[in-house]
Amino acid sequence: MEDQMANLRLTDFEFFRIILPGSSKTKLKLPYKFARELGDRELREARLRVAGEGRRPWDVKVFDDDVSGDVYLGRGWQEFARAHDLRDGHFLVFRYDGAAAFTVTVFDETMCRRDYRRHHDAAGTGSSSSSDSSDAAAAAAAEGVGDVALSQFAVTLRQCNLEDKQAQYLNVPMEFQEAHEYARREKVVLRMRGEAWTVRLKHSRRERGQRTAFRYGWHRFCVDNGLAVGDTCFFRVLREGDLRRGGAADDHVLKVAVRKADGTTLE
């Protein structure tokens, strides 16, 4: 019974890792908080599956460092990383199912989610099964976020994102803003650590089309959460009104998690 309760507690536990320059290619450290939640239960093997991909899960060994007590993904990780072309700067989001399996979502240097299903189809290496495709679509529909492949993005903060109050802004990736019809929206709500901040959107015309940025209210969000240059923000659509079905244009909520430059996390 105790193990069952522990599994329920860890179901859908999420964390993220960034592939840093010079980091080991043969292992990946799991966050201390996740390892602590595992407690005394032994996790010696895990299965990794990329979100939305129809390929088989990858078997990866899990081991503890006897000196530091840290927990790592070990043998099998390098093969998984190589098969999915993971590189320095890539941002990985892990979701644990409570029973030794992780779903991994990968964001590349464009700050948008990498669509492996589309990549495999284009390369002629096969496509995801209809059941996997329908499962992904069902998950997206359940959250009301449209295309699951475009429901998330990540940004590493620069000085321009943290100027004085009157000049502070954060550009939204073009693919994301188009997928969620930001041209027709005036504001978003950012949720983190159980609190919410309303941020107004600023629209401007560029040669490549309209650009949308988080503007008024973004400064307060940064100040309240102590954000700084080098911090990485991960944004995921939590809820949105479907404008095509008469949904409210201001009903758009993003969940935010932050990896601080020193390696600590806020969520």
DRENDO-1510 file (C-alpha; in Angstrom, 1 decimal, always signed):
<recs>
REC; n; res; u; v; w
REC; 1; MET; +0.0; +0.0; +0.0 .
REC; 2; GLU; +2.8; +2.4; +0.9 .
REC; 3; ASP; +4.5; +1.8; -2.5 .
REC; 4; GLN; +1.2; +2.4; -4.3 .
REC; 5; MET; +0.7; +5.7; -2.5 .
REC; 6; ALA; +4.3; +6.7; -3.4 .
REC; 7; ASN; +3.6; +5.9; -7.1 .
REC; 8; LEU; +0.5; +8.0; -7.0 .
REC; 9; ARG; +2.4; +10.9; -5.5 .
REC; 10; LEU; +5.0; +10.8; -8.3 .
REC; 11; THR; +2.6; +10.3; -11.2 .
REC; 12; ASP; +2.9; +13.2; -13.6 .
REC; 13; PHE; +5.9; +14.6; -11.6 .
REC; 14; GLU; +7.7; +17.0; -14.0 .
REC; 15; PHE; +11.2; +18.4; -14.1 .
REC; 16; PHE; +13.5; +19.8; -16.7 .
REC; 17; ARG; +17.2; +19.5; -17.6 .
REC; 18; ILE; +19.3; +21.6; -20.0 .
REC; 19; ILE; +22.2; +20.0; -22.0 .
REC; 20; LEU; +25.1; +22.2; -20.9 .
REC; 21; PRO; +28.4; +22.6; -22.8 .
REC; 22; GLY; +31.0; +20.2; -21.4 .
REC; 23; SER; +28.4; +18.0; -19.6 .
REC; 24; SER; +28.8; +14.2; -19.7 .
REC; 25; LYS; +27.4; +12.4; -22.8 .
REC; 26; THR; +27.1; +9.1; -21.0 .
REC; 27; LYS; +24.9; +10.1; -18.1 .
REC; 28; LEU; +22.3; +12.7; -17.0 .
REC; 29; LYS; +21.8; +13.8; -13.4 .
REC; 30; LEU; +18.2; +13.8; -12.1 .
REC; 31; PRO; +17.1; +16.6; -9.9 .
REC; 32; TYR; +17.6; +16.3; -6.1 .
REC; 33; LYS; +14.0; +16.9; -5.3 .
REC; 34; PHE; +12.9; +14.0; -7.6 .
REC; 35; ALA; +15.5; +11.7; -6.1 .
REC; 36; ARG; +14.3; +12.7; -2.7 .
REC; 37; GLU; +10.7; +11.9; -3.6 .
REC; 38; LEU; +11.7; +8.4; -4.7 .
REC; 39; GLY; +13.0; +7.9; -1.2 .
REC; 40; ASP; +14.3; +4.4; -0.4 .
REC; 41; ARG; +12.6; +2.8; -3.4 .
REC; 42; GLU; +15.1; +1.5; -5.8 .
REC; 43; LEU; +14.8; +2.7; -9.4 .
REC; 44; ARG; +17.3; +0.7; -11.3 .
REC; 45; GLU; +15.9; +0.8; -14.8 .
REC; 46; ALA; +13.7; +3.3; -16.6 .
REC; 47; ARG; +12.0; +3.7; -20.0 .
REC; 48; LEU; +12.2; +6.9; -22.0 .
REC; 49; ARG; +9.8; +7.9; -24.7 .
REC; 50; VAL; +9.8; +11.2; -26.6 .
REC; 51; ALA; +6.4; +12.9; -26.5 .
REC; 52; GLY; +4.3; +12.4; -29.6 .
REC; 53; GLU; +6.8; +9.9; -31.1 .
REC; 54; GLY; +5.7; +6.4; -32.1 .
REC; 55; ARG; +9.0; +4.6; -31.7 .
REC; 56; ARG; +9.5; +2.0; -29.0 .
REC; 57; PRO; +10.6; +3.2; -25.5 .
REC; 58; TRP; +14.3; +3.3; -24.7 .
REC; 59; ASP; +15.6; +1.2; -21.8 .
REC; 60; VAL; +18.1; +3.2; -19.6 .
REC; 61; LYS; +19.9; +2.2; -16.4 .
REC; 62; VAL; +19.5; +4.3; -13.3 .
REC; 63; PHE; +22.3; +4.5; -10.7 .
REC; 64; ASP; +23.3; +6.3; -7.5 .
REC; 65; ASP; +26.6; +8.0; -7.0 .
REC; 66; ASP; +28.0; +6.5; -3.8 .
REC; 67; VAL; +30.0; +9.6; -3.0 .
REC; 68; SER; +27.6; +12.4; -3.8 .
REC; 69; GLY; +24.3; +10.5; -3.4 .
REC; 70; ASP; +23.1; +12.0; -6.8 .
REC; 71; VAL; +20.9; +9.9; -9.1 .
REC; 72; TYR; +21.7; +9.5; -12.8 .
REC; 73; LEU; +20.4; +8.1; -16.0 .
REC; 74; GLY; +23.3; +6.0; -17.1 .
REC; 75; ARG; +23.8; +3.1; -19.6 .
REC; 76; GLY; +21.5; +3.7; -22.5 .
REC; 77; TRP; +21.3; +7.5; -22.1 .
REC; 78; GLN; +24.0; +8.1; -24.6 .
REC; 79; GLU; +22.2; +6.0; -27.2 .
REC; 80; PHE; +18.9; +7.8; -26.6 .
REC; 81; ALA; +20.6; +11.2; -26.8 .
REC; 82; ARG; +22.4; +10.3; -30.1 .
REC; 83; ALA; +19.3; +8.9; -31.7 .
REC; 84; HIS; +17.4; +12.1; -30.9 .
REC; 85; ASP; +20.2; +14.4; -31.9 .
REC; 86; LEU; +20.4; +16.1; -28.5 .
REC; 87; ARG; +22.9; +19.0; -28.4 .
REC; 88; ASP; +24.3; +21.7; -26.1 .
REC; 89; GLY; +21.5; +24.1; -25.2 .
REC; 90; HIS; +18.6; +21.8; -25.8 .
REC; 91; PHE; +16.0; +22.0; -23.1 .
REC; 92; LEU; +14.4; +18.7; -22.0 .
REC; 93; VAL; +11.2; +18.3; -20.0 .
REC; 94; PHE; +10.6; +15.0; -18.2 .
REC; 95; ARG; +7.3; +13.7; -17.0 .
REC; 96; TYR; +7.3; +10.6; -14.8 .
REC; 97; ASP; +4.4; +8.2; -14.8 .
REC; 98; GLY; +5.1; +6.8; -11.3 .
REC; 99; ALA; +6.1; +3.4; -12.6 .
REC; 100; ALA; +9.7; +3.7; -14.1 .
REC; 101; ALA; +8.7; +5.5; -17.3 .
REC; 102; PHE; +9.5; +9.0; -18.5 .
REC; 103; THR; +8.0; +11.0; -21.3 .
REC; 104; VAL; +10.6; +13.5; -22.6 .
REC; 105; THR; +9.8; +16.7; -24.5 .
REC; 106; VAL; +12.7; +18.3; -26.4 .
REC; 107; PHE; +13.1; +22.0; -27.2 .
REC; 108; ASP; +15.9; +23.0; -29.5 .
REC; 109; GLU; +17.8; +26.2; -30.3 .
REC; 110; THR; +14.7; +27.7; -31.9 .
REC; 111; MET; +13.1; +27.8; -28.4 .
REC; 112; CYS; +10.3; +25.6; -29.8 .
REC; 113; ARG; +9.4; +22.0; -29.3 .
REC; 114; ARG; +11.2; +19.6; -31.7 .
REC; 115; ASP; +8.6; +17.6; -33.7 .
REC; 116; TYR; +10.3; +14.2; -34.1 .
REC; 117; ARG; +7.2; +12.6; -35.7 .
REC; 118; ARG; +7.4; +15.1; -38.6 .
REC; 119; HIS; +11.2; +14.7; -38.8 .
REC; 120; HIS; +10.9; +10.9; -39.1 .
REC; 121; ASP; +8.1; +11.1; -41.7 .
REC; 122; ALA; +10.1; +13.6; -43.8 .
REC; 123; ALA; +13.2; +11.3; -43.6 .
REC; 124; GLY; +11.2; +8.3; -44.6 .
REC; 125; THR; +12.0; +6.4; -41.4 .
REC; 126; GLY; +8.4; +5.6; -40.5 .
REC; 127; SER; +5.6; +7.4; -38.8 .
REC; 128; SER; +3.9; +7.1; -35.5 .
REC; 129; SER; +1.1; +4.7; -35.1 .
REC; 130; SER; -2.5; +5.9; -35.3 .
REC; 131; SER; -3.0; +5.0; -31.6 .
REC; 132; ASP; +0.0; +7.2; -30.6 .
REC; 133; SER; -1.2; +10.0; -32.7 .
REC; 134; SER; -4.7; +9.9; -31.3 .
REC; 135; ASP; -3.3; +9.7; -27.7 .
REC; 136; ALA; -1.3; +12.9; -28.4 .
REC; 137; ALA; -4.3; +14.7; -29.9 .
REC; 138; ALA; -6.5; +13.6; -27.0 .
REC; 139; ALA; -4.0; +15.0; -24.5 .
REC; 140; ALA; -3.9; +18.3; -26.3 .
REC; 141; ALA; -7.7; +18.5; -26.6 .
REC; 142; ALA; -8.1; +17.7; -22.9 .
REC; 143; GLU; -6.0; +20.7; -22.0 .
REC; 144; GLY; -7.6; +22.8; -24.7 .
REC; 145; VAL; -4.3; +23.8; -26.3 .
REC; 146; GLY; -4.7; +22.7; -29.9 .
REC; 147; ASP; -1.6; +21.2; -31.5 .
REC; 148; VAL; +0.4; +19.5; -28.7 .
REC; 149; ALA; +3.6; +20.0; -30.6 .
REC; 150; LEU; +3.2; +23.8; -30.3 .
REC; 151; SER; +1.9; +24.0; -26.7 .
REC; 152; GLN; +5.3; +24.9; -25.1 .
REC; 153; PHE; +8.4; +27.0; -25.6 .
REC; 154; ALA; +11.5; +28.0; -23.6 .
REC; 155; VAL; +13.5; +31.2; -23.4 .
REC; 156; THR; +16.9; +31.9; -21.7 .
REC; 157; LEU; +16.6; +35.5; -20.5 .
REC; 158; ARG; +18.9; +38.2; -21.8 .
REC; 159; GLN; +19.5; +41.8; -20.8 .
REC; 160; CYS; +16.8; +43.1; -23.2 .
REC; 161; ASN; +14.3; +41.0; -21.3 .
REC; 162; LEU; +15.2; +42.6; -18.0 .
REC; 163; GLU; +15.7; +46.3; -18.7 .
REC; 164; ASP; +14.0; +49.0; -16.7 .
REC; 165; LYS; +10.3; +48.8; -16.2 .
REC; 166; GLN; +9.4; +50.9; -19.3 .
REC; 167; ALA; +11.6; +48.9; -21.7 .
REC; 168; GLN; +11.2; +45.4; -20.4 .
REC; 169; TYR; +9.7; +42.8; -22.8 .
REC; 170; LEU; +9.9; +39.2; -24.0 .
REC; 171; ASN; +9.3; +38.2; -27.6 .
REC; 172; VAL; +7.1; +35.1; -28.1 .
REC; 173; PRO; +8.4; +32.6; -30.8 .
REC; 174; MET; +6.6; +33.1; -34.1 .
REC; 175; GLU; +5.4; +29.5; -34.4 .
REC; 176; PHE; +3.9; +29.6; -30.9 .
REC; 177; GLN; +2.2; +33.0; -31.3 .
REC; 178; GLU; +0.7; +31.9; -34.6 .
REC; 179; ALA; -0.5; +28.6; -33.3 .
REC; 180; HIS; -2.4; +30.3; -30.4 .
REC; 181; GLU; -3.7; +33.3; -32.4 .
REC; 182; TYR; -1.8; +36.0; -30.4 .
REC; 183; ALA; -2.7; +38.6; -33.0 .
REC; 184; ARG; -6.3; +38.4; -31.7 .
REC; 185; ARG; -5.4; +38.3; -28.0 .
REC; 186; GLU; -4.6; +41.2; -25.7 .
REC; 187; LYS; -3.2; +39.5; -22.6 .
REC; 188; VAL; -2.1; +36.3; -21.0 .
REC; 189; VAL; -2.0; +35.0; -17.4 .
REC; 190; LEU; +1.3; +33.5; -16.1 .
REC; 191; ARG; +1.0; +31.0; -13.3 .
REC; 192; MET; +3.9; +30.0; -11.1 .
REC; 193; ARG; +4.3; +28.8; -7.5 .
REC; 194; GLY; +0.5; +29.0; -7.0 .
REC; 195; GLU; +0.2; +32.7; -8.0 .
REC; 196; ALA; -0.9; +34.5; -11.1 .
REC; 197; TRP; +0.3; +37.5; -13.0 .
REC; 198; THR; -1.6; +39.2; -15.9 .
REC; 199; VAL; +0.6; +40.3; -18.7 .
REC; 200; ARG; -0.5; +42.5; -21.6 .
REC; 201; LEU; +0.7; +41.7; -25.2 .
REC; 202; LYS; +2.3; +44.2; -27.4 .
REC; 203; HIS; +1.9; +43.7; -31.2 .
REC; 204; SER; +4.3; +45.2; -33.8 .
REC; 205; ARG; +4.7; +44.9; -37.5 .
REC; 206; ARG; +8.0; +43.4; -38.9 .
REC; 207; GLU; +9.1; +42.5; -42.4 .
REC; 208; ARG; +8.4; +38.8; -41.6 .
REC; 209; GLY; +5.0; +39.5; -40.1 .
REC; 210; GLN; +3.5; +40.6; -36.9 .
REC; 211; ARG; +5.7; +40.2; -33.7 .
REC; 212; THR; +4.1; +39.7; -30.3 .
REC; 213; ALA; +5.8; +40.3; -27.0 .
REC; 214; PHE; +5.0; +40.0; -23.3 .
REC; 215; ARG; +5.0; +43.7; -22.2 .
REC; 216; TYR; +3.0; +45.4; -19.5 .
REC; 217; GLY; +3.1; +43.2; -16.4 .
REC; 218; TRP; +6.1; +41.2; -17.5 .
REC; 219; HIS; +8.4; +43.5; -15.4 .
REC; 220; ARG; +6.3; +42.7; -12.3 .
REC; 221; PHE; +6.5; +39.0; -13.0 .
REC; 222; CYS; +10.3; +39.1; -13.2 .
REC; 223; VAL; +10.7; +41.2; -10.1 .
REC; 224; ASP; +8.3; +39.2; -8.0 .
REC; 225; ASN; +10.2; +36.0; -8.9 .
REC; 226; GLY; +13.7; +37.4; -8.8 .
REC; 227; LEU; +14.5; +36.5; -12.4 .
REC; 228; ALA; +17.9; +37.4; -13.8 .
REC; 229; VAL; +20.0; +37.2; -17.0 .
REC; 230; GLY; +20.8; +33.5; -17.7 .
REC; 231; ASP; +17.7; +32.1; -16.1 .
REC; 232; THR; +15.7; +29.8; -18.5 .
REC; 233; CYS; +11.9; +30.2; -18.5 .
REC; 234; PHE; +9.7; +27.3; -19.6 .
REC; 235; PHE; +6.2; +28.2; -20.7 .
REC; 236; ARG; +3.4; +25.6; -21.2 .
REC; 237; VAL; -0.2; +26.3; -22.2 .
REC; 238; LEU; -2.5; +25.4; -19.3 .
REC; 239; ARG; -5.8; +26.7; -20.6 .
REC; 240; GLU; -7.0; +28.8; -23.5 .
REC; 241; GLY; -10.2; +30.0; -25.0 .
REC; 242; ASP; -10.7; +28.6; -28.5 .
REC; 243; LEU; -11.4; +31.7; -30.6 .
REC; 244; ARG; -12.7; +29.7; -33.5 .
REC; 245; ARG; -15.5; +28.4; -31.2 .
REC; 246; GLY; -16.3; +31.7; -29.6 .
REC; 247; GLY; -13.9; +31.4; -26.7 .
REC; 248; ALA; -12.8; +34.5; -24.8 .
REC; 249; ALA; -9.7; +36.1; -26.2 .
REC; 250; ASP; -8.4; +36.9; -22.7 .
REC; 251; ASP; -8.8; +33.3; -21.5 .
REC; 252; HIS; -5.2; +32.2; -22.0 .
REC; 253; VAL; -3.1; +30.8; -19.2 .
REC; 254; LEU; +0.5; +29.7; -19.3 .
REC; 255; LYS; +2.2; +27.7; -16.6 .
REC; 256; VAL; +5.8; +28.8; -16.0 .
REC; 257; ALA; +8.8; +27.0; -14.6 .
REC; 258; VAL; +12.2; +28.6; -14.2 .
REC; 259; ARG; +15.7; +27.1; -14.1 .
REC; 260; LYS; +18.0; +29.6; -12.4 .
REC; 261; ALA; +21.5; +30.2; -13.7 .
REC; 262; ASP; +22.8; +28.5; -10.6 .
REC; 263; GLY; +20.9; +25.3; -11.3 .
REC; 264; THR; +18.0; +25.7; -8.8 .
REC; 265; THR; +14.5; +25.6; -10.1 .
REC; 266; LEU; +11.2; +27.6; -9.5 .
REC; 267; GLU; +7.8; +26.3; -10.6 .
</recs>
